Amino acid sequence: MGHLARRNGVDKGSLQLMGGALRTSDARRFLVEAMVCAMNADGVVKASELAVLRQHLAGHPLFLGVPATVADMMITMATDALACAGGPHGRVKAIAAGLPSRIHRLTAYAMACEVARSDDDVASTEVAFLEHLRQHLRLSTAEGLDIMRALEGRLGDYLEARIAWIRGLVPAAAELFAIRAHTRKTLDDAHLAHVRDFFQALPDLTGDADEIDGQLRAAFRKPQPDAIEVHDELRALAATVTDAVDRWWLVVYVLADEPGGGGGWRRGLFGCLVQNAFGLGEHDMDLAAAEAQLVARAPSRLSSPA
């Protein structure tokens, strides 16, 4: 069983997701909830499942600096929330809402899978819960299968690779935000600073501050197309992002920076242009807008500990 914690050195990229202190709305609470729900999915909490949960709380980089008393409190809170929801399936929506970034969601699903697989006997109720969780976390079927396969080997390596891949989308995201700024005549330093702060607050798009700033400046200073060519530029950008899930998340990010979290995308020209250029149906756009509203509310509680 591939334990997620890096015993020989803590990955700095992971540590940048969340600090050591715990906040009321801390995403780590929902990582614990995902594991507690997985433990209870078959109605029996096994010692092996509890051991995996405890290992993560004691050794995973995301929980570094969390005292044992706080870890116990998170388990108690998760158990109480599970009871109030009437079972694991009743908490899936809240878990997804508490984990608005792809990085957190992949980690939560991986942890839940590892708990369920800890005894090498995954019940049908556990399979059903994990599938329900995967769907609400907006993970692709391929991502879910990859995580399951990685359980047999080096799951930590898989997650680190996925984090690097997701953050590798920053240049495409920077170009998308720059094209939008051009269409709205806000291609200036003030708006660039706003976008830079947005990127740095969101775990999926964060990283070295100078590198992020350089990528955004390059995108903002790139010669922009005439108004009639914007759609072509968006289509060209979409073509560079070969994975449909990645394209969908890029739309989530840009909608999250819209008024109201992108809920009114149909009323804006840019939203319609992105929909067409990125090849998304109305249902996909509505899902993206719903996720964007979660992201829009999240940066202030994802960027630094209280």
KOLBABA-841634 format. One line per field, with one value per atom (N, C-alpha, C): chain; atom name; x, y, z. Coordinates in pm, whole numbers. Layout:
BEGIN
chain <- c(A,...)
atom <- c(CA,...)
X <- c(X,...)
Y <- c(Y,...)
Z <- c(Z,...)
This chain:
BEGIN
chain <- c(A,A,A,A,A,A,A,A,A,A,A,A,A,A,A,A,A,A,A,A,A,A,A,A,A,A,A,A,A,A,A,A,A,A,A,A,A,A,A,A,A,A,A,A,A,A,A,A,A,A,A,A,A,A,A,A,A,A,A,A,A,A,A,A,A,A,A,A,A,A,A,A,A,A,A,A,A,A,A,A,A,A,A,A,A,A,A,A,A,A,A,A,A,A,A,A,A,A,A,A,A,A,A,A,A,A,A,A,A,A,A,A,A,A,A,A,A,A,A,A,A,A,A,A,A,A,A,A,A,A,A,A,A,A,A,A,A,A,A,A,A,A,A,A,A,A,A,A,A,A,A,A,A,A,A,A,A,A,A,A,A,A,A,A,A,A,A,A,A,A,A,A,A,A,A,A,A,A,A,A,A,A,A,A,A,A,A,A,A,A,A,A,A,A,A,A,A,A,A,A,A,A,A,A,A,A,A,A,A,A,A,A,A,A,A,A,A,A,A,A,A,A,A,A,A,A,A,A,A,A,A,A,A,A,A,A,A,A,A,A,A,A,A,A,A,A,A,A,A,A,A,A,A,A,A,A,A,A,A,A,A,A,A,A,A,A,A,A,A,A,A,A,A,A,A,A,A,A,A,A,A,A,A,A,A,A,A,A,A,A,A,A,A,A,A,A,A,A,A,A,A,A,A,A,A,A,A,A,A,A,A,A,A,A,A,A,A,A,A,A,A,A,A,A,A,A,A,A,A,A,A,A,A,A,A,A,A,A,A,A,A,A,A,A,A,A,A,A,A,A,A,A,A,A,A,A,A,A,A,A,A,A,A,A,A,A,A,A,A,A,A,A,A,A,A,A,A,A,A,A,A,A,A,A,A,A,A,A,A,A,A,A,A,A,A,A,A,A,A,A,A,A,A,A,A,A,A,A,A,A,A,A,A,A,A,A,A,A,A,A,A,A,A,A,A,A,A,A,A,A,A,A,A,A,A,A,A,A,A,A,A,A,A,A,A,A,A,A,A,A,A,A,A,A,A,A,A,A,A,A,A,A,A,A,A,A,A,A,A,A,A,A,A,A,A,A,A,A,A,A,A,A,A,A,A,A,A,A,A,A,A,A,A,A,A,A,A,A,A,A,A,A,A,A,A,A,A,A,A,A,A,A,A,A,A,A,A,A,A,A,A,A,A,A,A,A,A,A,A,A,A,A,A,A,A,A,A,A,A,A,A,A,A,A,A,A,A,A,A,A,A,A,A,A,A,A,A,A,A,A,A,A,A,A,A,A,A,A,A,A,A,A,A,A,A,A,A,A,A,A,A,A,A,A,A,A,A,A,A,A,A,A,A,A,A,A,A,A,A,A,A,A,A,A,A,A,A,A,A,A,A,A,A,A,A,A,A,A,A,A,A,A,A,A,A,A,A,A,A,A,A,A,A,A,A,A,A,A,A,A,A,A,A,A,A,A,A,A,A,A,A,A,A,A,A,A,A,A,A,A,A,A,A,A,A,A,A,A,A,A,A,A,A,A,A,A,A,A,A,A,A,A,A,A,A,A,A,A,A,A,A,A,A,A,A,A,A,A,A,A,A,A,A,A,A,A,A,A,A,A,A,A,A,A,A,A,A,A,A,A,A,A,A,A,A,A,A,A,A,A,A,A,A,A,A,A,A,A,A,A,A,A,A,A,A,A,A,A,A,A,A,A,A,A,A,A,A,A,A,A,A,A,A,A,A,A,A,A,A,A,A,A,A,A,A,A,A,A,A,A,A,A,A,A,A,A,A,A,A,A,A,A,A,A,A,A,A,A,A,A,A,A,A,A,A,A,A,A,A,A,A,A,A,A,A,A,A,A,A,A,A,A,A,A,A,A,A,A,A,A,A,A,A,A,A,A,A,A,A,A,A,A,A,A,A,A,A,A,A,A,A,A,A,A,A,A,A,A,A,A,A,A,A,A,A,A,A,A,A,A,A,A,A,A,A,A,A,A,A,A,A,A,A,A,A,A,A,A,A,A,A,A,A,A,A,A,A,A,A,A,A,A,A,A,A,A,A,A,A,A,A,A,A,A,A,A,A,A)
atom <- c(N,CA,C,N,CA,C,N,CA,C,N,CA,C,N,CA,C,N,CA,C,N,CA,C,N,CA,C,N,CA,C,N,CA,C,N,CA,C,N,CA,C,N,CA,C,N,CA,C,N,CA,C,N,CA,C,N,CA,C,N,CA,C,N,CA,C,N,CA,C,N,CA,C,N,CA,C,N,CA,C,N,CA,C,N,CA,C,N,CA,C,N,CA,C,N,CA,C,N,CA,C,N,CA,C,N,CA,C,N,CA,C,N,CA,C,N,CA,C,N,CA,C,N,CA,C,N,CA,C,N,CA,C,N,CA,C,N,CA,C,N,CA,C,N,CA,C,N,CA,C,N,CA,C,N,CA,C,N,CA,C,N,CA,C,N,CA,C,N,CA,C,N,CA,C,N,CA,C,N,CA,C,N,CA,C,N,CA,C,N,CA,C,N,CA,C,N,CA,C,N,CA,C,N,CA,C,N,CA,C,N,CA,C,N,CA,C,N,CA,C,N,CA,C,N,CA,C,N,CA,C,N,CA,C,N,CA,C,N,CA,C,N,CA,C,N,CA,C,N,CA,C,N,CA,C,N,CA,C,N,CA,C,N,CA,C,N,CA,C,N,CA,C,N,CA,C,N,CA,C,N,CA,C,N,CA,C,N,CA,C,N,CA,C,N,CA,C,N,CA,C,N,CA,C,N,CA,C,N,CA,C,N,CA,C,N,CA,C,N,CA,C,N,CA,C,N,CA,C,N,CA,C,N,CA,C,N,CA,C,N,CA,C,N,CA,C,N,CA,C,N,CA,C,N,CA,C,N,CA,C,N,CA,C,N,CA,C,N,CA,C,N,CA,C,N,CA,C,N,CA,C,N,CA,C,N,CA,C,N,CA,C,N,CA,C,N,CA,C,N,CA,C,N,CA,C,N,CA,C,N,CA,C,N,CA,C,N,CA,C,N,CA,C,N,CA,C,N,CA,C,N,CA,C,N,CA,C,N,CA,C,N,CA,C,N,CA,C,N,CA,C,N,CA,C,N,CA,C,N,CA,C,N,CA,C,N,CA,C,N,CA,C,N,CA,C,N,CA,C,N,CA,C,N,CA,C,N,CA,C,N,CA,C,N,CA,C,N,CA,C,N,CA,C,N,CA,C,N,CA,C,N,CA,C,N,CA,C,N,CA,C,N,CA,C,N,CA,C,N,CA,C,N,CA,C,N,CA,C,N,CA,C,N,CA,C,N,CA,C,N,CA,C,N,CA,C,N,CA,C,N,CA,C,N,CA,C,N,CA,C,N,CA,C,N,CA,C,N,CA,C,N,CA,C,N,CA,C,N,CA,C,N,CA,C,N,CA,C,N,CA,C,N,CA,C,N,CA,C,N,CA,C,N,CA,C,N,CA,C,N,CA,C,N,CA,C,N,CA,C,N,CA,C,N,CA,C,N,CA,C,N,CA,C,N,CA,C,N,CA,C,N,CA,C,N,CA,C,N,CA,C,N,CA,C,N,CA,C,N,CA,C,N,CA,C,N,CA,C,N,CA,C,N,CA,C,N,CA,C,N,CA,C,N,CA,C,N,CA,C,N,CA,C,N,CA,C,N,CA,C,N,CA,C,N,CA,C,N,CA,C,N,CA,C,N,CA,C,N,CA,C,N,CA,C,N,CA,C,N,CA,C,N,CA,C,N,CA,C,N,CA,C,N,CA,C,N,CA,C,N,CA,C,N,CA,C,N,CA,C,N,CA,C,N,CA,C,N,CA,C,N,CA,C,N,CA,C,N,CA,C,N,CA,C,N,CA,C,N,CA,C,N,CA,C,N,CA,C,N,CA,C,N,CA,C,N,CA,C,N,CA,C,N,CA,C,N,CA,C,N,CA,C,N,CA,C,N,CA,C,N,CA,C,N,CA,C,N,CA,C,N,CA,C,N,CA,C,N,CA,C,N,CA,C,N,CA,C,N,CA,C,N,CA,C,N,CA,C,N,CA,C,N,CA,C,N,CA,C,N,CA,C,N,CA,C,N,CA,C,N,CA,C,N,CA,C,N,CA,C,N,CA,C,N,CA,C,N,CA,C,N,CA,C,N,CA,C,N,CA,C,N,CA,C,N,CA,C,N,CA,C,N,CA,C,N,CA,C,N,CA,C,N,CA,C,N,CA,C,N,CA,C,N,CA,C,N,CA,C,N,CA,C,N,CA,C,N,CA,C,N,CA,C,N,CA,C,N,CA,C,N,CA,C,N,CA,C,N,CA,C,N,CA,C,N,CA,C,N,CA,C,N,CA,C,N,CA,C,N,CA,C,N,CA,C,N,CA,C,N,CA,C,N,CA,C,N,CA,C,N,CA,C,N,CA,C,N,CA,C,N,CA,C,N,CA,C,N,CA,C,N,CA,C,N,CA,C,N,CA,C)
X <- c(85,0,88,71,158,113,179,141,181,95,114,225,253,349,488,560,700,785,835,910,1048,1108,1243,1240,1198,1193,1052,1013,879,878,786,776,725,803,765,638,619,499,375,378,264,243,352,340,280,298,245,92,32,-113,-180,-130,-192,-85,-101,-4,-35,42,26,-95,-142,-254,-387,-486,-617,-718,-793,-899,-1034,-1139,-1274,-1308,-1270,-1302,-1183,-1086,-964,-996,-934,-958,-917,-823,-780,-894,-988,-1104,-1176,-1183,-1259,-1177,-1044,-961,-990,-999,-1029,-1169,-1264,-1400,-1405,-1331,-1329,-1281,-1177,-1126,-1222,-1282,-1377,-1499,-1546,-1660,-1622,-1502,-1457,-1451,-1408,-1400,-1538,-1637,-1771,-1861,-1809,-1893,-1953,-1882,-1935,-1996,-2007,-2070,-1980,-1856,-1761,-1629,-1586,-1457,-1350,-1259,-1156,-1029,-953,-829,-732,-728,-637,-675,-805,-853,-818,-841,-808,-658,-579,-434,-388,-447,-411,-448,-566,-608,-507,-470,-375,-238,-197,-68,-66,-174,-181,-177,-252,-257,-121,-46,83,199,186,303,288,165,151,189,259,302,188,69,-42,-84,-53,-91,29,139,258,228,265,244,110,23,-106,-88,-113,-96,-192,-155,-239,-378,-386,-517,-607,-547,-624,-663,-573,-604,-722,-721,-833,-962,-952,-1070,-1127,-1039,-1086,-1159,-1108,-1174,-1311,-1319,-1447,-1546,-1498,-1586,-1636,-1546,-1585,-1687,-1668,-1761,-1898,-1898,-2025,-2097,-2020,-2080,-2139,-2069,-2118,-2249,-2257,-2379,-2496,-2469,-2575,-2625,-2535,-2572,-2644,-2647,-2715,-2634,-2503,-2418,-2319,-2222,-2116,-2166,-2266,-2315,-2372,-2425,-2483,-2381,-2253,-2150,-2069,-2094,-2014,-2018,-2135,-2148,-2072,-2081,-2011,-1860,-1814,-1670,-1619,-1693,-1653,-1652,-1751,-1757,-1642,-1596,-1486,-1349,-1345,-1220,-1230,-1222,-1249,-1136,-1020,-912,-891,-841,-814,-712,-611,-506,-561,-643,-703,-794,-869,-965,-896,-791,-715,-659,-609,-552,-659,-775,-885,-930,-945,-991,-887,-760,-653,-651,-666,-666,-785,-902,-1022,-1005,-948,-924,-827,-723,-623,-682,-770,-838,-924,-1004,-1095,-1019,-902,-825,-729,-727,-626,-633,-753,-766,-775,-751,-754,-889,-993,-1128,-1226,-1242,-1326,-1470,-1558,-1698,-1767,-1878,-1953,-2001,-2033,-2076,-1962,-1840,-1723,-1698,-1711,-1697,-1798,-1923,-2029,-1999,-1950,-1916,-1803,-1698,-1583,-1623,-1714,-1760,-1843,-1927,-2007,-1915,-1812,-1716,-1641,-1596,-1522,-1604,-1731,-1816,-1834,-1856,-1876,-1747,-1635,-1506,-1466,-1547,-1522,-1388,-1354,-1236,-1280,-1196,-1230,-1221,-1286,-1276,-1131,-1056,-914,-834,-860,-789,-820,-948,-986,-916,-911,-845,-694,-636,-492,-459,-546,-523,-534,-634,-649,-526,-475,-355,-234,-226,-111,-111,-226,-231,-142,-118,-35,113,146,287,321,350,396,292,194,85,134,229,284,348,420,482,378,270,163,103,73,11,105,233,328,335,329,330,206,91,-35,-33,22,34,120,231,319,248,170,96,-6,-82,-185,-121,-13,53,123,146,201,102,-24,-126,-124,-37,-33,-11,83,98,-29,-101,-227,-330,-336,-430,-395,-266,-223,-265,-251,-291,-442,-517,-663,-707,-648,-683,-640,-528,-481,-574,-622,-716,-844,-891,-1011,-987,-871,-839,-836,-783,-778,-918,-1009,-1145,-1217,-1173,-1240,-1159,-1050,-966,-912,-873,-812,-673,-609,-477,-372,-373,-283,-222,-132,-60,-152,-253,-345,-419,-468,-539,-442,-322,-221,-196,-186,-163,-280,-401,-520,-515,-481,-475,-363,-249,-138,-180,-252,-299,-397,-482,-579,-506,-405,-329,-259,-196,-119,-209,-334,-426,-488,-479,-542,-435,-443,-337,-306,-405,-380,-288,-289,-216,-101,-73,31,168,269,406,503,622,722,667,668,606,668,801,867,832,823,791,647,555,415,406,474,472,527,635,693,599,530,437,319,271,159,203,319,366,387,440,458,325,224,92,28,42,-21,48,175,248,249,196,188,96,134,44,-93,-196,-330,-404,-496,-567,-672,-714,-829,-952,-1054,-1174,-1231,-1226,-1286,-1202,-1078,-990,-982,-1051,-1043,-1085,-1192,-1239,-1132,-1063,-957,-843,-811,-705,-745,-869,-917,-915,-953,-951,-807,-716,-575,-522,-562,-520,-577,-706,-770,-701,-654,-589,-457,-395,-269,-293,-417,-451,-527,-458,-513,-614,-608,-699,-827,-942,-1070,-1095,-1050,-1068,-986,-864,-780,-846,-902,-969,-1087,-1162,-1278,-1234,-1125,-1079,-1026,-965,-924,-1044,-1154,-1277,-1327,-1317,-1356,-1277,-1146,-1061,-1102,-1122,-1152,-1292,-1386,-1520,-1518,-1427,-1419,-1379,-1315,-1273,-1376,-1491,-1599,-1690,-1765,-1861,-1960,-1979,-2071,-2018,-1888,-1830,-1869,-1904,-1932,-2072,-2161,-2297,-2374,-2335,-2405,-2328,-2259,-2173,-2250,-2377,-2457,-2477,-2475,-2502,-2378,-2262,-2140,-2083,-2029,-1972,-1855,-1768,-1649,-1685,-1781,-1822,-1870,-1946,-1996,-1883,-1787,-1672,-1589,-1567,-1491,-1565,-1695,-1774,-1754,-1766,-1755,-1612,-1515,-1376,-1324,-1369,-1322,-1409,-1511,-1593,-1676,-1734,-1813,-1962,-2042,-2186,-2237,-2365,-2422,-2419,-2441,-2436,-2296,-2194,-2056,-2025,-2075,-2052,-2123,-2244,-2316,-2243,-2189,-2110,-1985,-1921,-1801,-1834,-1948,-1988,-2016,-2078,-2105,-1975,-1879,-1749,-1676,-1690,-1623,-1670,-1797,-1848,-1786,-1754,-1683,-1541,-1475,-1338,-1334,-1433,-1436,-1446,-1510,-1523,-1404,-1317,-1215,-1080,-1028,-888,-847,-935,-896,-869,-926,-901,-806,-758,-664,-521,-503,-371,-279,-333,-246,-324,-254,-321,-357,-460,-499,-434)
Y <- c(-120,0,124,211,328,442,460,568,702,804,932,1017,999,1087,1067,1177,1169,1164,1045,1031,1094,1092,1144,1281,1381,1516,1556,1677,1725,1806,1778,1851,1992,2092,2232,2270,2214,2245,2205,2089,2045,2134,2173,2256,2392,2439,2570,2568,2449,2442,2494,2453,2491,2499,2589,2602,2510,2522,2431,2457,2581,2613,2570,2549,2505,2618,2638,2738,2669,2743,2685,2627,2697,2653,2586,2540,2483,2361,2355,2244,2110,2111,1986,1916,1994,1933,1839,1879,1800,1684,1695,1578,1470,1511,1416,1359,1445,1396,1291,1312,1214,1078,1079,954,891,971,920,860,927,873,741,732,608,495,528,427,372,458,422,374,373,342,202,107,-30,-60,45,27,-28,-59,-115,-40,20,89,-11,-42,-142,-76,-153,-101,-56,-128,-93,41,67,194,310,291,395,421,315,331,419,403,487,632,655,790,853,780,831,857,771,790,920,949,1074,1195,1189,1302,1324,1216,1227,1257,1214,1223,1289,1315,1376,1524,1575,1716,1815,1785,1879,1897,1798,1807,1838,1878,1912,2027,2011,2116,2110,2016,2002,1919,1973,1896,1778,1678,1558,1593,1692,1730,1787,1865,1922,1813,1719,1607,1527,1503,1431,1511,1643,1728,1720,1715,1705,1572,1465,1336,1340,1401,1412,1496,1608,1695,1621,1545,1470,1363,1297,1192,1252,1367,1433,1478,1533,1578,1460,1347,1226,1180,1183,1141,1234,1364,1461,1445,1402,1387,1257,1168,1041,936,960,862,928,851,906,980,925,988,1127,1147,1276,1386,1351,1452,1481,1407,1420,1562,1619,1754,1856,1844,1938,1921,1798,1773,1842,1826,1889,2041,2096,2241,2291,2208,2249,2232,2171,2147,2203,2333,2392,2385,2332,2323,2179,2160,2025,1953,2024,1962,1904,1981,1930,1811,1820,1714,1583,1590,1470,1405,1488,1437,1373,1438,1384,1249,1240,1114,1005,1039,941,890,981,941,851,887,807,667,660,531,447,511,437,381,459,409,288,301,192,66,82,-31,-88,-31,-67,-213,-274,-414,-510,-457,-538,-605,-550,-606,-489,-439,-322,-368,-331,-370,-289,-342,-273,-136,-123,6,107,58,147,190,98,132,238,221,316,453,456,585,653,579,638,692,623,672,799,801,921,1039,1012,1116,1165,1072,1111,1203,1169,1250,1391,1404,1536,1617,1548,1619,1660,1622,1653,1597,1479,1409,1323,1315,1233,1084,1002,858,813,872,837,870,987,1024,926,887,791,658,609,482,492,605,624,620,681,680,537,464,325,242,262,188,229,358,407,355,310,253,130,65,-56,-23,103,141,265,373,496,605,606,703,845,863,996,1053,968,1013,1052,974,1006,1143,1167,1294,1412,1393,1502,1531,1426,1445,1518,1485,1552,1698,1726,1865,1944,1885,1953,1974,1875,1887,1999,2003,2106,2244,2257,2387,2421,2320,2346,2415,2425,2496,2647,2692,2836,2923,2892,2977,2986,2873,2876,2961,2947,3028,3175,3207,3347,3404,3327,3375,3394,3302,3315,3441,3470,3590,3716,3708,3823,3852,3747,3767,3831,3785,3845,3992,4021,4160,4247,4192,4267,4299,4202,4227,4332,4351,4445,4572,4584,4703,4725,4615,4624,4561,4568,4507,4605,4626,4723,4663,4737,4687,4662,4745,4729,4595,4562,4437,4319,4338,4232,4199,4301,4278,4202,4237,4165,4017,3990,3851,3776,3843,3779,3737,3824,3790,3673,3671,3562,3429,3428,3307,3258,3350,3311,3262,3300,3257,3121,3073,2947,2839,2731,2628,2574,2561,2507,2595,2724,2819,2888,2847,2916,2857,2917,2872,2982,2977,3080,3215,3313,3443,3510,3506,3570,3499,3366,3291,3319,3321,3352,3493,3587,3725,3733,3660,3661,3604,3496,3435,3527,3594,3686,3808,3861,3978,3942,3822,3779,3770,3718,3706,3842,3931,4063,4152,4126,4209,4150,4032,3969,4049,4072,4145,4077,4157,4101,4115,4025,4026,4135,4164,4252,4182,4260,4206,4088,4097,3991,3863,3873,3757,3692,3744,3692,3545,3512,3373,3280,3324,3242,3223,3329,3319,3222,3227,3136,2991,2971,2836,2784,2872,2832,2796,2873,2844,2710,2688,2562,2443,2461,2352,2311,2402,2369,2288,2286,2212,2087,1977,1859,1783,1796,1722,1803,1741,1810,1855,1776,1813,1937,1944,2062,2186,2171,2287,2331,2237,2271,2347,2303,2372,2511,2531,2666,2759,2707,2787,2815,2715,2737,2853,2853,2957,3096,3109,3242,3287,3193,3229,3268,3208,3240,3385,3446,3585,3680,3624,3706,3753,3861,3903,3790,3761,3656,3517,3505,3374,3312,3394,3342,3288,3309,3258,3317,3437,3500,3489,3377,3365,3382,3344,3356,3502,3591,3733,3808,3743,3811,3754,3840,3796,3702,3734,3652,3510,3495,3362,3278,3339,3267,3233,3324,3297,3181,3179,3071,2939,2941,2819,2757,2840,2791,2747,2830,2801,2678,2655,2542,2418,2430,2315,2260,2350,2307,2328,2231,2245,2333,2367,2453,2387,2256,2186,2193,2173,2183,2323,2423,2561,2590,2538,2558,2491,2371,2303,2384,2437,2518,2643,2705,2824,2791,2675,2633,2611,2546,2524,2657,2745,2875,2955,2941,3014,2962,2831,2777,2832,2834,2886,3033,3108,3252,3284,3195,3217,3164,3089,3013,3080,3161,3203,3257,3335,3394,3289,3167,3066,2957,2968,2868,2918,3047,3101,3102,3121,3131,3091,3038,2997,3115,3098,3204,3181)
Z <- c(0,0,0,-97,-108,-20,94,184,124,142,75,136,262,328,273,254,213,340,375,499,489,373,355,289,367,312,276,311,285,157,70,-56,-32,-74,-50,-125,-245,-321,-247,-181,-104,16,81,200,168,47,12,3,-2,-13,112,227,352,459,554,661,776,885,997,1083,1090,1178,1116,1201,1155,1167,1061,1060,1051,1084,1082,946,840,704,635,713,657,572,455,364,424,519,580,654,704,769,673,547,450,395,400,372,476,602,709,691,654,632,522,415,306,357,442,495,595,682,780,709,605,529,462,408,344,447,570,676,710,703,747,633,510,394,399,462,471,607,691,821,929,895,992,983,1093,1096,1140,1050,1077,1129,1205,1262,1153,1042,933,871,862,805,897,1025,1121,1124,1104,1104,988,868,754,781,837,873,969,1071,1170,1107,1016,949,870,803,727,820,927,1020,1087,1107,1176,1081,952,867,733,688,555,561,459,460,480,432,446,592,675,816,906,844,921,1017,1142,1241,1311,1272,1338,1464,1582,1707,1712,1791,1804,1855,1943,1997,1887,1797,1687,1588,1564,1475,1529,1661,1722,1708,1720,1707,1565,1465,1327,1303,1363,1349,1415,1533,1603,1523,1469,1388,1265,1201,1082,1115,1228,1270,1303,1368,1400,1273,1178,1052,976,979,914,976,1108,1177,1144,1142,1110,967,876,735,708,806,788,715,699,632,539,489,404,281,213,90,118,238,272,291,302,321,195,88,-34,-89,-98,-155,-71,61,149,139,124,108,-19,-128,-254,-240,-172,-155,-69,24,110,47,-72,-144,-286,-302,-433,-534,-498,-596,-639,-761,-812,-725,-681,-602,-473,-404,-281,-310,-420,-451,-487,-567,-598,-472,-383,-258,-172,-161,-81,-134,-266,-325,-305,-322,-303,-160,-64,76,107,53,76,16,-103,-167,-86,-35,41,169,233,353,318,212,174,134,74,26,131,250,348,391,384,426,307,186,63,42,101,85,72,-49,-73,-97,-5,-15,-125,-174,-280,-233,-104,-52,-52,-33,-39,-183,-277,-419,-459,-413,-446,-388,-263,-203,-278,-310,-380,-517,-585,-715,-698,-596,-567,-535,-456,-420,-544,-628,-749,-837,-855,-941,-886,-757,-698,-691,-685,-686,-827,-927,-1069,-1115,-1065,-1116,-1234,-1333,-1449,-1414,-1495,-1476,-1485,-1579,-1595,-1470,-1410,-1288,-1176,-1165,-1062,-1080,-1203,-1231,-1206,-1243,-1220,-1071,-991,-846,-792,-839,-795,-831,-952,-994,-911,-878,-802,-659,-609,-475,-463,-576,-575,-580,-599,-610,-531,-602,-538,-559,-471,-482,-461,-370,-347,-473,-546,-670,-773,-780,-876,-844,-717,-680,-706,-677,-704,-853,-933,-1079,-1125,-1066,-1103,-1061,-943,-898,-997,-1036,-1133,-1266,-1309,-1434,-1427,-1318,-1302,-1299,-1226,-1220,-1350,-1432,-1565,-1656,-1612,-1691,-1667,-1578,-1546,-1670,-1761,-1879,-1963,-1979,-2054,-1981,-1848,-1770,-1781,-1776,-1789,-1923,-2030,-2162,-2170,-2108,-2109,-2037,-1922,-1847,-1923,-1995,-2073,-2190,-2257,-2368,-2316,-2202,-2144,-2110,-2050,-2015,-2140,-2251,-2376,-2426,-2418,-2467,-2384,-2259,-2170,-2146,-2223,-2214,-2072,-2006,-1873,-1874,-1989,-2004,-1950,-1819,-1756,-1630,-1568,-1451,-1332,-1318,-1205,-1215,-1334,-1352,-1345,-1395,-1385,-1239,-1153,-1011,-949,-992,-943,-982,-1107,-1153,-1083,-1062,-992,-851,-781,-647,-651,-754,-770,-791,-877,-902,-774,-703,-586,-473,-473,-367,-395,-518,-556,-569,-491,-494,-632,-719,-852,-935,-910,-995,-924,-803,-728,-760,-702,-726,-690,-748,-723,-769,-680,-708,-830,-842,-956,-1087,-1081,-1202,-1247,-1151,-1185,-1243,-1180,-1229,-1370,-1397,-1532,-1636,-1602,-1697,-1725,-1622,-1642,-1723,-1694,-1770,-1916,-1941,-2080,-2153,-2084,-2146,-2167,-2069,-2078,-2181,-2209,-2304,-2445,-2459,-2590,-2681,-2806,-2897,-2903,-2881,-2873,-3006,-3034,-3162,-3171,-3293,-3311,-3253,-3227,-3165,-3243,-3375,-3456,-3454,-3403,-3400,-3262,-3165,-3029,-3025,-3094,-3094,-3149,-3256,-3313,-3214,-3139,-3039,-2928,-2888,-2784,-2834,-2959,-3015,-3024,-3062,-3070,-2932,-2831,-2694,-2649,-2675,-2636,-2701,-2823,-2895,-2830,-2755,-2688,-2560,-2513,-2391,-2436,-2445,-2510,-2426,-2294,-2207,-2183,-2207,-2193,-2049,-1951,-1811,-1778,-1831,-1810,-1870,-1991,-2052,-1966,-1914,-1831,-1707,-1644,-1524,-1555,-1670,-1709,-1716,-1767,-1772,-1631,-1541,-1402,-1342,-1365,-1307,-1356,-1485,-1538,-1497,-1486,-1440,-1292,-1216,-1073,-1051,-1150,-1139,-1202,-1238,-1291,-1177,-1197,-1094,-1064,-937,-899,-927,-948,-972,-1104,-1202,-1335,-1356,-1258,-1271,-1388,-1432,-1543,-1674,-1694,-1812,-1943,-1946,-2070,-2111,-2014,-2043,-2090,-2083,-2123,-2251,-2335,-2462,-2440,-2343,-2325,-2283,-2195,-2153,-2270,-2359,-2476,-2573,-2587,-2674,-2621,-2490,-2428,-2444,-2422,-2436,-2575,-2676,-2813,-2846,-2808,-2843,-2771,-2648,-2569,-2589,-2671,-2706,-2592,-2512,-2397,-2422,-2382,-2390,-2278,-2284,-2180,-2043,-2039,-1910,-1851,-1935,-1888,-1836,-1906,-1863,-1731,-1716,-1590,-1474,-1499,-1396,-1363,-1468,-1446,-1365,-1395,-1321,-1175,-1151,-1013,-936,-1000,-935,-917,-1014,-1007,-886,-852,-736,-607,-602,-487,-482,-597,-603,-566,-612,-587,-439,-365,-220,-142,-209,-138,-117,-210,-197,-61,6,132,239,225,326,279,156,108,106,115,89,211,329,447,572,672,794,880,962,1053,1188)
